[in-house]
Amino acid sequence: MDDPAVDDGKCRPCECSRTPGLDPDIARRSVCYVETVGRRSGRPHEVEIWFAADPTRDRIYILSGGREQAHWVRNIQRTLSVRVRIGERWFTGRAASI
């Protein structure tokens, strides 16, 4: 995710003493739920998908087997803001295609 201080939809300033990276318990998981905004409906849509975490940064990587054919990818292309649930924690972030 973009900012370690962004969690459950509320922005807070980063604490300087905070160690960068995702919590190890979260980073070890393999499945997350990505919530996008429907490009036509404007309603939230959630997909379950495997992810890989960068253990040193607040980033996760997800792969679309169908690339731009996947509806969640099309939604992200329209609206970059996403919410991701890993376990019981929600994170708000900004998607980027790499």
GROMACS elastic network, one bead per residue, 0.5 to 0.9 nm:
[ bonds ]
;  ai    aj funct       b0    kb
    1     4     6  0.71344   500
    1     6     6  0.83066   500
    1    22     6  0.89131   500
    1    57     6  0.80759   500
    1    60     6  0.63486   500
    1    84     6  0.88227   500
    1    91     6  0.73878   500
    1    92     6  0.73503   500
    1    93     6  0.53147   500
    1    94     6  0.70493   500
    1    95     6  0.81962   500
    2     5     6  0.89275   500
    2     6     6  0.79689   500
    2    57     6  0.87942   500
    2    58     6  0.63637   500
    2    59     6  0.66890   500
    2    92     6  0.84292   500
    2    93     6  0.57238   500
    2    94     6  0.65357   500
    2    95     6  0.86748   500
    3     6     6  0.55001   500
    3     7     6  0.86240   500
    3    11     6  0.88999   500
    3    14     6  0.80838   500
    3    58     6  0.66869   500
    3    59     6  0.87943   500
    3    92     6  0.86920   500
    3    93     6  0.74426   500
    4     7     6  0.74921   500
    4    14     6  0.68912   500
    4    18     6  0.87539   500
    4    20     6  0.73573   500
    4    21     6  0.75610   500
    4    22     6  0.78464   500
    4    57     6  0.85057   500
    4    58     6  0.59376   500
    4    91     6  0.89876   500
    5    10     6  0.84468   500
    5    11     6  0.62527   500
    5    12     6  0.53633   500
    5    13     6  0.59559   500
    5    14     6  0.50905   500
    5    15     6  0.79126   500
    6     9     6  0.66369   500
    6    10     6  0.61050   500
    6    12     6  0.64150   500
    6    13     6  0.84214   500
    6    14     6  0.86558   500
    6    91     6  0.64076   500
    6    92     6  0.60590   500
    6    93     6  0.74481   500
    7    10     6  0.59365   500
    7    11     6  0.69391   500
    7    12     6  0.84001   500
    7    89     6  0.77885   500
    7    90     6  0.60316   500
    7    92     6  0.59134   500
    7    93     6  0.87163   500
    8    11     6  0.84985   500
    8    83     6  0.84166   500
    8    89     6  0.71058   500
    8    91     6  0.53429   500
    8    92     6  0.65561   500
    9    83     6  0.80005   500
    9    90     6  0.75526   500
    9    91     6  0.66988   500
    9    92     6  0.55501   500
    9    93     6  0.89150   500
   10    92     6  0.82301   500
   11    92     6  0.89061   500
   12    15     6  0.89077   500
   14    17     6  0.86150   500
   14    18     6  0.74385   500
   15    18     6  0.54354   500
   15    19     6  0.89812   500
   16    19     6  0.82333   500
   19    22     6  0.88103   500
   20    55     6  0.89115   500
   20    56     6  0.63353   500
   20    57     6  0.58280   500
   20    58     6  0.70148   500
   21    24     6  0.82910   500
   21    27     6  0.87662   500
   21    54     6  0.74679   500
   21    55     6  0.56873   500
   21    59     6  0.77673   500
   22    25     6  0.82494   500
   22    26     6  0.66177   500
   22    27     6  0.59282   500
   22    53     6  0.77735   500
   22    54     6  0.77768   500
   22    55     6  0.61865   500
   22    56     6  0.71333   500
   22    57     6  0.64017   500
   22    58     6  0.51867   500
   22    59     6  0.76152   500
   23    26     6  0.53561   500
   23    27     6  0.61775   500
   23    28     6  0.87579   500
   23    55     6  0.82904   500
   23    58     6  0.88744   500
   24    28     6  0.60730   500
   24    29     6  0.88736   500
   24    55     6  0.73500   500
   25    28     6  0.54320   500
   25    29     6  0.69655   500
   26    29     6  0.55755   500
   26    30     6  0.87990   500
   26    53     6  0.84710   500
   26    86     6  0.65718   500
   26    87     6  0.72673   500
   26    89     6  0.87195   500
   27    30     6  0.79298   500
   27    52     6  0.75910   500
   27    53     6  0.52891   500
   27    54     6  0.75135   500
   27    55     6  0.64178   500
   27    60     6  0.83819   500
   27    86     6  0.88848   500
   28    52     6  0.84814   500
   28    53     6  0.76705   500
   28    55     6  0.88517   500
   29    32     6  0.79470   500
   29    50     6  0.88745   500
   29    51     6  0.81404   500
   29    52     6  0.82766   500
   29    53     6  0.84933   500
   29    86     6  0.76404   500
   29    87     6  0.80629   500
   30    49     6  0.83667   500
   30    50     6  0.54076   500
   30    51     6  0.55450   500
   30    52     6  0.66575   500
   30    53     6  0.85321   500
   30    86     6  0.88650   500
   31    48     6  0.68110   500
   31    49     6  0.55981   500
   31    51     6  0.58870   500
   31    52     6  0.86439   500
   31    86     6  0.70898   500
   31    87     6  0.84060   500
   32    47     6  0.82895   500
   32    48     6  0.58316   500
   32    49     6  0.56069   500
   32    50     6  0.61802   500
   32    51     6  0.65587   500
   32    84     6  0.67169   500
   32    85     6  0.57018   500
   32    87     6  0.73478   500
   33    46     6  0.62292   500
   33    47     6  0.54423   500
   33    49     6  0.61975   500
   33    50     6  0.85753   500
   33    83     6  0.82709   500
   33    84     6  0.55553   500
   33    85     6  0.50242   500
   33    86     6  0.66083   500
   33    87     6  0.88324   500
   34    45     6  0.80286   500
   34    46     6  0.53982   500
   34    47     6  0.53668   500
   34    48     6  0.65290   500
   34    49     6  0.73614   500
   34    72     6  0.83400   500
   34    82     6  0.69600   500
   34    83     6  0.59997   500
   34    85     6  0.65725   500
   34    86     6  0.89730   500
   35    44     6  0.62090   500
   35    45     6  0.53124   500
   35    47     6  0.65894   500
   35    72     6  0.83211   500
   35    82     6  0.58051   500
   35    83     6  0.50651   500
   35    84     6  0.60524   500
   35    85     6  0.80561   500
   36    39     6  0.87248   500
   36    43     6  0.82660   500
   36    44     6  0.55921   500
   36    45     6  0.52859   500
   36    46     6  0.64266   500
   36    47     6  0.84670   500
   36    72     6  0.65168   500
   36    73     6  0.87670   500
   36    75     6  0.62104   500
   36    76     6  0.64740   500
   36    79     6  0.77409   500
   36    80     6  0.83484   500
   36    81     6  0.73206   500
   36    82     6  0.52751   500
   36    83     6  0.68621   500
   36    84     6  0.88854   500
   37    40     6  0.86735   500
   37    41     6  0.79336   500
   37    42     6  0.54991   500
   37    43     6  0.54974   500
   37    45     6  0.60799   500
   37    46     6  0.88547   500
   37    72     6  0.85344   500
   37    75     6  0.61356   500
   37    76     6  0.75586   500
   37    78     6  0.85381   500
   37    79     6  0.67496   500
   37    80     6  0.89295   500
   37    81     6  0.80407   500
   37    82     6  0.75743   500
   38    41     6  0.51478   500
   38    43     6  0.52426   500
   38    44     6  0.59862   500
   38    45     6  0.62853   500
   38    71     6  0.85347   500
   38    72     6  0.80372   500
   38    74     6  0.86881   500
   38    75     6  0.55496   500
   38    76     6  0.86246   500
   38    78     6  0.86359   500
   38    79     6  0.85190   500
   39    42     6  0.58801   500
   39    43     6  0.82783   500
   39    71     6  0.89308   500
   39    74     6  0.73546   500
   39    75     6  0.50369   500
   39    76     6  0.81942   500
   39    77     6  0.86710   500
   39    78     6  0.61186   500
   39    79     6  0.74405   500
   40    43     6  0.82929   500
   40    75     6  0.85509   500
   41    44     6  0.84800   500
   45    72     6  0.78417   500
   45    75     6  0.89779   500
   46    72     6  0.82163   500
   46    84     6  0.89153   500
   47    72     6  0.74714   500
   49    62     6  0.72841   500
   49    63     6  0.83316   500
   49    64     6  0.88859   500
   50    61     6  0.87820   500
   50    62     6  0.64883   500
   50    63     6  0.78015   500
   51    60     6  0.64092   500
   51    61     6  0.55093   500
   51    63     6  0.73989   500
   52    59     6  0.86883   500
   52    60     6  0.56232   500
   52    61     6  0.51815   500
   52    62     6  0.66217   500
   53    56     6  0.86451   500
   53    57     6  0.82202   500
   53    58     6  0.79435   500
   53    59     6  0.60460   500
   53    61     6  0.62311   500
   53    62     6  0.89500   500
   54    57     6  0.55694   500
   54    58     6  0.69591   500
   54    59     6  0.55918   500
   54    60     6  0.60395   500
   54    61     6  0.77746   500
   55    58     6  0.76525   500
   55    59     6  0.80871   500
   55    60     6  0.89540   500
   56    59     6  0.84138   500
   57    60     6  0.85521   500
   63    66     6  0.88163   500
   63    67     6  0.78582   500
   64    68     6  0.78564   500
   64    69     6  0.85931   500
   64    70     6  0.68145   500
   64    72     6  0.88140   500
   64    73     6  0.74323   500
   65    69     6  0.87497   500
   65    70     6  0.79639   500
   66    69     6  0.51811   500
   66    70     6  0.55984   500
   67    70     6  0.61343   500
   67    73     6  0.70611   500
   68    71     6  0.75990   500
   68    72     6  0.86901   500
   68    73     6  0.57727   500
   68    74     6  0.60926   500
   68    77     6  0.87801   500
   69    72     6  0.87195   500
   69    73     6  0.73341   500
   69    74     6  0.72457   500
   70    73     6  0.53441   500
   70    74     6  0.65018   500
   70    75     6  0.88102   500
   71    74     6  0.50144   500
   71    75     6  0.61403   500
   71    76     6  0.86388   500
   72    76     6  0.62375   500
   72    77     6  0.86587   500
   73    76     6  0.50490   500
   73    77     6  0.61965   500
   73    78     6  0.87861   500
   74    77     6  0.50367   500
   74    78     6  0.65348   500
   74    79     6  0.87861   500
   75    78     6  0.52716   500
   75    79     6  0.61598   500
   75    80     6  0.80451   500
   76    81     6  0.72743   500
   76    82     6  0.75329   500
   76    94     6  0.89933   500
   76    95     6  0.68037   500
   76    96     6  0.84571   500
   77    80     6  0.63051   500
   77    95     6  0.86258   500
   77    96     6  0.87765   500
   77    97     6  0.85886   500
   79    82     6  0.79235   500
   79    94     6  0.88870   500
   79    95     6  0.86318   500
   80    93     6  0.82726   500
   80    94     6  0.53272   500
   80    95     6  0.50881   500
   80    96     6  0.72638   500
   81    92     6  0.74036   500
   81    93     6  0.58634   500
   81    95     6  0.63211   500
   82    91     6  0.83765   500
   82    92     6  0.59325   500
   82    93     6  0.54244   500
   82    94     6  0.58288   500
   82    95     6  0.65441   500
   83    90     6  0.67071   500
   83    91     6  0.55410   500
   83    93     6  0.61613   500
   83    94     6  0.83751   500
   84    89     6  0.81997   500
   84    90     6  0.56091   500
   84    91     6  0.51514   500
   84    92     6  0.63985   500
   84    93     6  0.77541   500
   85    88     6  0.66259   500
   85    89     6  0.55248   500
   85    91     6  0.63262   500
   85    92     6  0.89299   500
   86    89     6  0.55091   500
   86    90     6  0.65772   500
   86    91     6  0.81285   500
   87    90     6  0.82408   500
